[in-house]
Amino acid sequence: MRSAHIQLAKTLAFMGALPFIGAVVAQSLDMAHYHSGYLALTYGAVIISFLCGIHWGLFLSHAHEIRLNLLVSSNLLAVIAWATLFFVVPVTQYLVQIAAFIVLWLIDRRLVAEGVIERWFYQLRKQVTMLVLVCLCVMLVLQF
């Protein structure tokens, strides 16, 4: 991949974390009228599903190199992310989404070790995932 594409991917990935940061700011400033918790959780479900789509694509193009069936894990995680939107207790919603982001990161760690994804992409995913996890944890704490 050309360095310009890598830079664009990095820029877009960090921009993709902005709604999580915005939700934390809105929640911290007690801007309840923005429904920041709901916005963070719905966006979290979208992003988890997006990452699952990446895993689908990786499996379709590298199935012979991957020991984990990403078709199954990605479908399961996408459905779980969607299901969090129906949970009544926000704490449960945040905890399940946090767990889903961690599982996706662990899968990526395995994929880089197997040589399926490039190290720069894994580093990017790790950095953005950590940022998202911090935001979701702050949102979780602010629920109390």
Secondary structure as GFF3:
##gff-version 3
##sequence-region A 1 144
A	DSSP	alpha_helix	3	15	.	.	.	ID=ss1
A	DSSP	alpha_helix	18	28	.	.	.	ID=ss2
A	DSSP	three_ten_helix	32	34	.	.	.	ID=ss3
A	DSSP	alpha_helix	36	62	.	.	.	ID=ss4
A	DSSP	three_ten_helix	63	65	.	.	.	ID=ss5
A	DSSP	alpha_helix	70	84	.	.	.	ID=ss6
A	DSSP	alpha_helix	90	113	.	.	.	ID=ss7
A	DSSP	alpha_helix	119	142	.	.	.	ID=ss8
###
